[in-house]
C-alpha cells in the first residue's frame, strides 16, 4: 500500500471516529466506491488505526483517565477489604464496611463499567450481522441518514445538569446500549452516544467526555477479540511504512477532532454534520440504485 493511501485512511479514521460522521461507514464507502484495497493485512491495519485513535483519547483526557485508573484499583482494594470484613464477621466480631463509591471519579469508573456491559453483549450477539452489513453499501447509506436524525435531536435537546455524581446506572446502561447499536457501519458512535447522553440529561461537556472515554474498554475489547485472527491476514512488509504513517496520522487528526468536538458541544452546532451525513447517505443510496 502506498504511503498516500495510509495518510488518507489515517485522516478518515481520525476525523470520522470523533466527529459525528461514522468512521466505519466512510471506510465501507471508500472501499466500495473508490476501490481502495483494505483486505491485504486489513485486520492488522484496522487494529492499528483504532490504536491511533485510542492514543488520541489518552492524550486529550489523560488527567481524567489517570485518576480513573487509580480510583479503579482503589475500588478493587476496597471490595477485597469488604470481602475480608464479611468473612471475619462469621467469627462474631462486628466490623464496619468501607464505602466503595465515595468520589466523583469512582462513580465515573462504575458508570463506564456499567456502560461497557450492554455494549459488549450487543456487540457479541450481533457481530455476524455487523460484519455482513459491512459488505452492503446501502447499509451505511441508511445508517448515515439515521445518524443525521440523531444529530438533529442532539442539537434540539436542552442541556442537562448531570455529572458523574448525579448520573444513574440506568443512564449508563442506556448509553451503553446505544454504543453497542452504533457498531453498525454508518451509525456514528460518537454522535449516537452523545445524543443518548444528552437525552439522559447529561451536562454537555461531560456528555462528550463520557462518550469518548467509554469507548476505550469497548475498542480494547474488540481489539483483543480480533488479535486471534491477525495471523490469517498478515500485513505485507511493504505495507508496514503506510501502516505506521496511518497510525500516527489517525492519532494526530483524532486529537484535533476531539478538541473540535469539545468546542462544538457548547452550542447547537451539529447541524452541519447532520446535513453532511444526510447528503452522503442519500448519495450512497443513489449510487446503489444506479450501480
C-alpha positions, 0 to 999 in steps of 0.5 A: 500500500502506498504511503498516500493511501495510509495518510488518507485512511489515517485522516478518515479514521481520525476525523470520522471516529470523533466527529459525528460522521461514522468512521466505519461507514466512510471506510465501507464507502471508500472501499466500495466506491473508490476501490481502495484495497483494505483486505491485504493485512486489513485486520492488522491495519484496522487494529492499528488505526483504532490504536491511533485513535485510542492514543488520541483519547489518552492524550486529550483526557489523560488527567481524567483517565489517570485518576480513573485508573487509580480510583479503579484499583482503589475500588478493587482494594476496597471490595477485597477489604469488604470481602475480608470484613464479611468473612471475619464477621462469621467469627462474631466480631462486628466490623464496619464496611468501607464505602466503595463509591465515595468520589466523583471519579469512582462513580465515573469508573462504575458508570463506564463499567456499567456502560461497557456491559450492554455494549459488549453483549450487543456487540457479541450477539450481533457481530455476524450481522455487523460484519455482513452489513459491512459488505452492503453499501446501502447499509451505511447509506441508511445508517448515515441518514439515521445518524443525521436524525440523531444529530438533529435531536442532539442539537434540539435537546436542552442541556442537562445538569448531570455529572458523574455524581448525579448520573444513574446506572440506568443512564449508563446502561442506556448509553451503553446500549446505544454504543453497542447499536452504533457498531453498525457501519454508518451509525456514528458512535460518537454522535449516537452516544452523545445524543443518548447522553444528552437525552439522559440529561447529561451536562454537555461537556461531560456528555462528550467526555463520557462518550469518548472515554467509554469507548476505550474498554469497548475498542480494547475489547474488540481489539483483543477479540480480533488479535486471534485472527491477525495471523490469517491476514498478515500485513505485507512488509511493504505495507508496514511504512503506510501502516505506521504513517496511518497510525500516527496520522489517525492519532494526530487528526483524532486529537484535533477532532476531539478538541473540535468536538469539545468546542462544538458541544457548547452550542447547537452546532451539529447541524452541519454534520447532520446535513453532511451525513444526510447528503452522503447517505442519500448519495450512497443510496443513489449510487446503489440504485444506479450501480 
